[in-house]
Amino acid sequence: MTAAGQPGRQEARRDGLSIGAVLAQLRGDFPDVTISKIRFLEAEGLVRPGRTPSGYRQFAPADVERLRYVLSAQRDHYLPLKVIKEQLDAADAGAQPPAPVPSAPQLPRRLVPLGDGSDPAGLPAAADFETGPELRLTQEDLLEQAGIDDATLAELCQYGLLRPGAAGFFGPESVLIARTVKAMTEFGLEPRHLRAFRAAADREVGLLEQIVTPAYRHRDADAKARADEVVRELAALSVTLHTLLVKAGIRGVAGD
């Protein structure tokens, strides 16, 4: 017990709900939820249960409330996880997110996790790889939003950094890719120097395809949904690994 007579943090964790008990509570309102889905939402950073000394998850009532909000926002309002996470982060900070969705479930306020909930490296989460609605950009849209000219766009396409679809449209990531390359050119790099990034990305995508293709061949909807989750989780992990390897290499260059 703490000095105030309330359970301490470790004790609160032991008194929390197991992931199976949380599933049982949620199943009535969300029949499609699974343990894999809850674990996935944890991996995305949308819920952060505590852990027992032996490593078992322990969910507090606030964690269950948070899961209900996430599942409702997905099911009833088709919000991507990235948007939901932004709303929850705003709630954690005590702020009301701007332009709330009409009729959205009530947003939990001040959802403080039992753990520290920190992401020490600020690295990508699987939510960053949510595909979301299809968005197609014309060449003119891309030029305007990315702030580049025709010659730069042609060069980006020449070296495979941007790839328009069969109809000539560009995907939603194209703007950020173009902006990132533009920022790198300010340090003396040119698009031709960055072909290795495209080659490395293609190799990683090929590896992910090998892992999940068998699951996508199943007709079971749950198997396909799990495959989608695995792709996003592995994509986030691969970017994290790449980032950490670059950081470690730069540390060596800097002589730390």
VOPAGU-2260 file (C-alpha; in pm, 1 decimal, decimal comma):
REM VOPAGU-2260
SITE   aa  ch    i         X         Y         Z
SITE  MET   A    0       0,0       0,0       0,0
SITE  THR   A    1     115,4     352,0     -68,5
SITE  ALA   A    2     121,6     626,0     190,7
SITE  ALA   A    3    -218,9     743,5      69,2
SITE  GLY   A    4    -364,0     399,4     131,1
SITE  GLN   A    5    -402,2     320,1    -240,1
SITE  PRO   A    6    -255,1      15,7    -414,3
SITE  GLY   A    7      96,1      75,7    -543,2
SITE  ARG   A    8     180,2      45,9    -911,1
SITE  GLN   A    9     313,0    -311,0    -893,1
SITE  GLU   A   10      13,2    -423,4    -687,6
SITE  ALA   A   11    -225,7    -258,1    -935,3
SITE  ARG   A   12     -63,5    -453,3   -1212,9
SITE  ARG   A   13    -114,5    -783,0   -1031,6
SITE  ASP   A   14    -479,5    -696,3    -971,3
SITE  GLY   A   15    -543,0    -614,1   -1339,0
SITE  LEU   A   16    -726,4    -822,3   -1597,4
SITE  SER   A   17    -560,1   -1085,3   -1810,2
SITE  ILE   A   18    -587,5   -1052,2   -2186,9
SITE  GLY   A   19    -838,4   -1339,7   -2187,8
SITE  ALA   A   20   -1058,1   -1160,1   -1933,8
SITE  VAL   A   21   -1043,9    -841,1   -2142,6
SITE  LEU   A   22   -1145,1   -1039,6   -2450,3
SITE  ALA   A   23   -1443,4   -1180,1   -2262,1
SITE  GLN   A   24   -1554,1    -827,8   -2164,7
SITE  LEU   A   25   -1522,8    -693,4   -2518,5
SITE  ARG   A   26   -1672,1    -985,7   -2709,8
SITE  GLY   A   27   -2030,1    -890,0   -2628,3
SITE  ASP   A   28   -2002,6    -556,7   -2811,3
SITE  PHE   A   29   -1727,8    -655,8   -3056,2
SITE  PRO   A   30   -1780,6   -1018,5   -3163,6
SITE  ASP   A   31   -1493,0   -1006,9   -3412,4
SITE  VAL   A   32   -1226,5    -900,6   -3163,1
SITE  THR   A   33    -953,9   -1156,3   -3096,8
SITE  ILE   A   34    -653,0   -1186,9   -2869,2
SITE  SER   A   35    -436,0   -1125,8   -3175,5
SITE  LYS   A   36    -622,8    -800,1   -3238,8
SITE  ILE   A   37    -567,5    -683,1   -2880,8
SITE  ARG   A   38    -198,7    -768,2   -2905,8
SITE  PHE   A   39    -184,8    -582,2   -3236,1
SITE  LEU   A   40    -339,6    -270,5   -3082,6
SITE  GLU   A   41     -81,5    -294,1   -2806,0
SITE  ALA   A   42     195,8    -317,2   -3065,4
SITE  GLU   A   43      49,8      -6,8   -3231,2
SITE  GLY   A   44      78,5     183,7   -2902,4
SITE  LEU   A   45    -297,0     230,2   -2865,8
SITE  VAL   A   46    -307,5      49,5   -2532,1
SITE  ARG   A   47     -21,9     -13,4   -2290,1
SITE  PRO   A   48    -108,8    -274,9   -2030,4
SITE  GLY   A   49     113,9    -334,7   -1732,5
SITE  ARG   A   50     310,4    -653,6   -1686,6
SITE  THR   A   51     349,2    -893,5   -1398,1
SITE  PRO   A   52     702,9    -983,8   -1287,4
SITE  SER   A   53     669,9   -1297,8   -1501,1
SITE  GLY   A   54     570,9   -1093,1   -1806,0
SITE  TYR   A   55     195,1   -1150,3   -1826,3
SITE  ARG   A   56     -19,7    -860,2   -1944,9
SITE  GLN   A   57    -237,9    -692,4   -1682,2
SITE  PHE   A   58    -507,2    -456,2   -1810,8
SITE  ALA   A   59    -649,1    -178,6   -1592,7
SITE  PRO   A   60   -1011,0     -55,0   -1634,6
SITE  ALA   A   61    -871,1     246,8   -1824,5
SITE  ASP   A   62    -705,7       8,3   -2071,9
SITE  VAL   A   63   -1038,5    -166,8   -2136,3
SITE  GLU   A   64   -1207,5     171,7   -2182,8
SITE  ARG   A   65    -935,7     266,0   -2427,6
SITE  LEU   A   66    -983,2     -55,1   -2625,4
SITE  ARG   A   67   -1358,0       4,2   -2644,3
SITE  TYR   A   68   -1296,5     349,2   -2786,2
SITE  VAL   A   69   -1052,0     219,2   -3047,7
SITE  LEU   A   70   -1278,0     -63,7   -3158,7
SITE  SER   A   71   -1583,6     164,6   -3174,9
SITE  ALA   A   72   -1398,8     429,0   -3375,0
SITE  GLN   A   73   -1281,2     165,6   -3622,4
SITE  ARG   A   74   -1613,3     -15,1   -3657,3
SITE  ASP   A   75   -1858,0     274,5   -3650,2
SITE  HIS   A   76   -1657,1     558,6   -3803,5
SITE  TYR   A   77   -1391,6     381,9   -4013,4
SITE  LEU   A   78   -1116,1     590,9   -3859,7
SITE  PRO   A   79    -761,1     478,3   -3936,6
SITE  LEU   A   80    -557,3     375,2   -3633,6
SITE  LYS   A   81    -317,7     665,3   -3681,7
SITE  VAL   A   82    -603,0     914,3   -3635,8
SITE  ILE   A   83    -739,5     723,9   -3337,4
SITE  LYS   A   84    -397,3     723,7   -3176,2
SITE  GLU   A   85    -366,8    1098,7   -3226,2
SITE  GLN   A   86    -702,0    1145,8   -3053,9
SITE  LEU   A   87    -602,4     923,9   -2763,4
SITE  ASP   A   88    -268,2    1098,9   -2728,1
SITE  ALA   A   89    -454,9    1428,8   -2711,5
SITE  ALA   A   90    -681,5    1284,4   -2443,6
SITE  ASP   A   91    -379,5    1163,4   -2246,8
SITE  ALA   A   92    -242,1    1518,0   -2258,4
SITE  GLY   A   93    -573,1    1657,1   -2132,2
SITE  ALA   A   94    -662,0    1825,9   -2459,7
SITE  GLN   A   95    -973,8    1776,4   -2668,3
SITE  PRO   A   96    -883,8    1678,6   -3025,4
SITE  PRO   A   97    -997,4    1923,7   -3294,4
SITE  ALA   A   98   -1298,4    1851,1   -3515,0
SITE  PRO   A   99   -1428,5    1540,7   -3339,9
SITE  VAL   A  100   -1622,7    1298,4   -3554,2
SITE  PRO   A  101   -2000,2    1342,2   -3510,5
SITE  SER   A  102   -2155,8    1068,8   -3298,4
SITE  ALA   A  103   -1815,0     923,9   -3216,4
SITE  PRO   A  104   -1789,2     731,4   -2891,1
SITE  GLN   A  105   -1699,2     944,7   -2592,8
SITE  LEU   A  106   -1325,7     993,1   -2583,9
SITE  PRO   A  107   -1159,7     872,3   -2265,0
SITE  ARG   A  108    -993,9    1151,6   -2071,8
SITE  ARG   A  109    -648,1    1132,2   -1918,1
SITE  LEU   A  110    -586,2     766,2   -1988,3
SITE  VAL   A  111    -262,8     717,3   -1800,1
SITE  PRO   A  112    -103,2     376,4   -1859,2
SITE  LEU   A  113      25,4     167,9   -1570,8
SITE  GLY   A  114     369,3     154,8   -1729,8
SITE  ASP   A  115     571,1     456,9   -1832,4
SITE  GLY   A  116     435,7     426,1   -2189,9
SITE  SER   A  117     738,7     593,4   -2336,1
SITE  ASP   A  118     881,7     523,0   -2677,2
SITE  PRO   A  119    1248,7     599,1   -2617,2
SITE  ALA   A  120    1352,1     604,3   -2979,0
SITE  GLY   A  121    1043,9     765,8   -3135,5
SITE  LEU   A  122    1040,1     481,3   -3387,7
SITE  PRO   A  123     758,5     380,9   -3621,9
SITE  ALA   A  124     463,0     176,8   -3505,3
SITE  ALA   A  125     254,0     -57,7   -3713,6
SITE  ALA   A  126     -19,3     207,4   -3731,0
SITE  ASP   A  127     208,2     409,4   -3956,7
SITE  PHE   A  128     161,2     139,2   -4219,1
SITE  GLU   A  129    -220,1     149,1   -4227,4
SITE  THR   A  130    -317,8     177,8   -4590,0
SITE  GLY   A  131    -644,3     364,4   -4535,9
SITE  PRO   A  132    -866,6     480,8   -4821,3
SITE  GLU   A  133    -725,1     475,7   -5172,9
SITE  LEU   A  134    -579,2     815,6   -5263,4
SITE  ARG   A  135    -460,1     893,5   -5613,1
SITE  LEU   A  136    -262,2    1203,1   -5702,1
SITE  THR   A  137    -217,6    1346,5   -6047,0
SITE  GLN   A  138     124,4    1467,0   -6153,8
SITE  GLU   A  139       7,8    1825,4   -6104,6
SITE  ASP   A  140    -113,1    1745,9   -5751,6
SITE  LEU   A  141     219,7    1590,6   -5664,9
SITE  LEU   A  142     423,3    1880,0   -5803,9
SITE  GLU   A  143     216,7    2132,2   -5609,1
SITE  GLN   A  144     206,0    1947,3   -5277,8
SITE  ALA   A  145     569,7    1836,8   -5280,2
SITE  GLY   A  146     706,8    2168,8   -5404,6
SITE  ILE   A  147     915,3    2018,0   -5683,8
SITE  ASP   A  148     941,5    2083,9   -6056,5
SITE  ASP   A  149     890,5    1859,7   -6357,9
SITE  ALA   A  150    1261,4    1789,5   -6397,6
SITE  THR   A  151    1293,9    1673,0   -6037,5
SITE  LEU   A  152     987,5    1452,6   -6069,2
SITE  ALA   A  153    1126,1    1297,1   -6385,1
SITE  GLU   A  154    1451,6    1225,0   -6205,6
SITE  LEU   A  155    1272,4    1068,9   -5908,8
SITE  CYS   A  156    1084,7     839,1   -6144,8
SITE  GLN   A  157    1397,8     761,2   -6344,6
SITE  TYR   A  158    1576,2     626,6   -6038,4
SITE  GLY   A  159    1273,9     440,7   -5905,6
SITE  LEU   A  160    1212,9     659,6   -5602,3
SITE  LEU   A  161     862,6     736,0   -5727,7
SITE  ARG   A  162     649,5     495,6   -5927,6
SITE  PRO   A  163     320,9     606,8   -6083,3
SITE  GLY   A  164      51,3     347,2   -6126,5
SITE  ALA   A  165     -64,5     207,2   -6458,8
SITE  ALA   A  166    -309,8     496,7   -6499,2
SITE  GLY   A  167     -38,6     752,9   -6429,2
SITE  PHE   A  168    -151,1     843,3   -6076,7
SITE  PHE   A  169      74,9     854,4   -5771,2
SITE  GLY   A  170       6,9     703,8   -5431,1
SITE  PRO   A  171     -36,8     897,3   -5104,1
SITE  GLU   A  172     322,2     835,3   -4990,2
SITE  SER   A  173     460,8    1004,8   -5301,3
SITE  VAL   A  174     438,4    1355,2   -5157,5
SITE  LEU   A  175     640,4    1267,8   -4847,9
SITE  ILE   A  176     893,1    1073,2   -5053,8
SITE  ALA   A  177     943,8    1370,3   -5284,3
SITE  ARG   A  178     972,0    1612,4   -4992,4
SITE  THR   A  179    1221,8    1387,2   -4817,0
SITE  VAL   A  180    1439,0    1353,3   -5125,5
SITE  LYS   A  181    1419,8    1728,0   -5177,2
SITE  ALA   A  182    1543,4    1783,1   -4821,1
SITE  MET   A  183    1829,2    1537,4   -4874,6
SITE  THR   A  184    1938,1    1714,3   -5193,2
SITE  GLU   A  185    2003,1    2022,8   -4982,9
SITE  PHE   A  186    2294,4    1829,1   -4831,6
SITE  GLY   A  187    2449,1    1764,3   -5171,5
SITE  LEU   A  188    2284,0    1429,7   -5245,2
SITE  GLU   A  189    2112,8    1368,1   -5576,0
SITE  PRO   A  190    1828,5    1127,7   -5658,9
SITE  ARG   A  191    2074,7     896,2   -5835,2
SITE  HIS   A  192    2260,0     857,2   -5506,1
SITE  LEU   A  193    1943,5     729,3   -5338,7
SITE  ARG   A  194    1876,0     429,2   -5561,5
SITE  ALA   A  195    2010,2     204,1   -5286,3
SITE  PHE   A  196    1717,5     308,0   -5066,0
SITE  ARG   A  197    1468,9     188,2   -5328,0
SITE  ALA   A  198    1660,0    -135,9   -5377,4
SITE  ALA   A  199    1667,5    -199,8   -5001,7
SITE  ALA   A  200    1296,1    -121,3   -4969,9
SITE  ASP   A  201    1212,3    -360,3   -5254,6
SITE  ARG   A  202    1414,2    -636,2   -5088,7
SITE  GLU   A  203    1230,3    -582,0   -4758,9
SITE  VAL   A  204     891,5    -587,3   -4933,3
SITE  GLY   A  205     989,4    -908,3   -5110,2
SITE  LEU   A  206    1083,9   -1066,6   -4779,3
SITE  LEU   A  207     751,1    -966,2   -4623,5
SITE  GLU   A  208     564,2   -1108,1   -4921,9
SITE  GLN   A  209     733,2   -1445,1   -4873,1
SITE  ILE   A  210     622,6   -1453,5   -4510,2
SITE  VAL   A  211     257,0   -1355,9   -4552,5
SITE  THR   A  212     167,0   -1488,6   -4898,3
SITE  PRO   A  213      59,9   -1830,7   -4761,2
SITE  ALA   A  214    -180,8   -1657,8   -4519,7
SITE  TYR   A  215    -329,7   -1445,5   -4797,2
SITE  ARG   A  216    -410,1   -1760,8   -4992,2
SITE  HIS   A  217    -654,3   -1871,7   -4723,7
SITE  ARG   A  218   -1018,2   -1786,4   -4785,9
SITE  ASP   A  219   -1073,3   -1734,0   -4414,3
SITE  ALA   A  220   -1132,4   -1361,6   -4349,4
SITE  ASP   A  221    -965,9   -1384,6   -4008,4
SITE  ALA   A  222    -651,3   -1527,8   -4165,8
SITE  LYS   A  223    -634,7   -1241,9   -4415,1
SITE  ALA   A  224    -693,3    -982,9   -4142,5
SITE  ARG   A  225    -416,0   -1135,3   -3935,0
SITE  ALA   A  226    -188,3   -1133,5   -4240,2
SITE  ASP   A  227    -259,3    -761,9   -4282,6
SITE  GLU   A  228    -164,7    -704,2   -3920,1
SITE  VAL   A  229     152,8    -910,1   -3956,0
SITE  VAL   A  230     256,5    -709,4   -4262,6
SITE  ARG   A  231     215,5    -382,7   -4072,9
SITE  GLU   A  232     394,4    -513,0   -3765,0
SITE  LEU   A  233     686,2    -650,6   -3968,6
SITE  ALA   A  234     705,5    -333,0   -4175,4
SITE  ALA   A  235     734,7    -124,8   -3858,9
SITE  LEU   A  236     996,5    -360,2   -3717,8
SITE  SER   A  237    1199,2    -354,4   -4039,2
SITE  VAL   A  238    1202,0      26,0   -4042,1
SITE  THR   A  239    1294,4      25,7   -3674,3
SITE  LEU   A  240    1583,0    -214,2   -3739,9
SITE  HIS   A  241    1701,6      -4,5   -4033,3
SITE  THR   A  242    1686,8     311,7   -3822,7
SITE  LEU   A  243    1877,9     155,6   -3534,7
SITE  LEU   A  244    2144,9      13,0   -3764,7
SITE  VAL   A  245    2195,8     354,0   -3925,6
SITE  LYS   A  246    2212,9     517,4   -3582,0
SITE  ALA   A  247    2468,3     262,0   -3467,3
SITE  GLY   A  248    2671,9     315,4   -3782,6
SITE  ILE   A  249    2666,2     694,0   -3743,7
SITE  ARG   A  250    2775,9     658,3   -3384,8
SITE  GLY   A  251    3076,8     468,0   -3512,1
SITE  VAL   A  252    3149,4     735,4   -3774,4
SITE  ALA   A  253    3125,8    1005,4   -3508,6
SITE  GLY   A  254    3369,8     812,5   -3291,0
SITE  ASP   A  255    3135,3     774,2   -2992,8
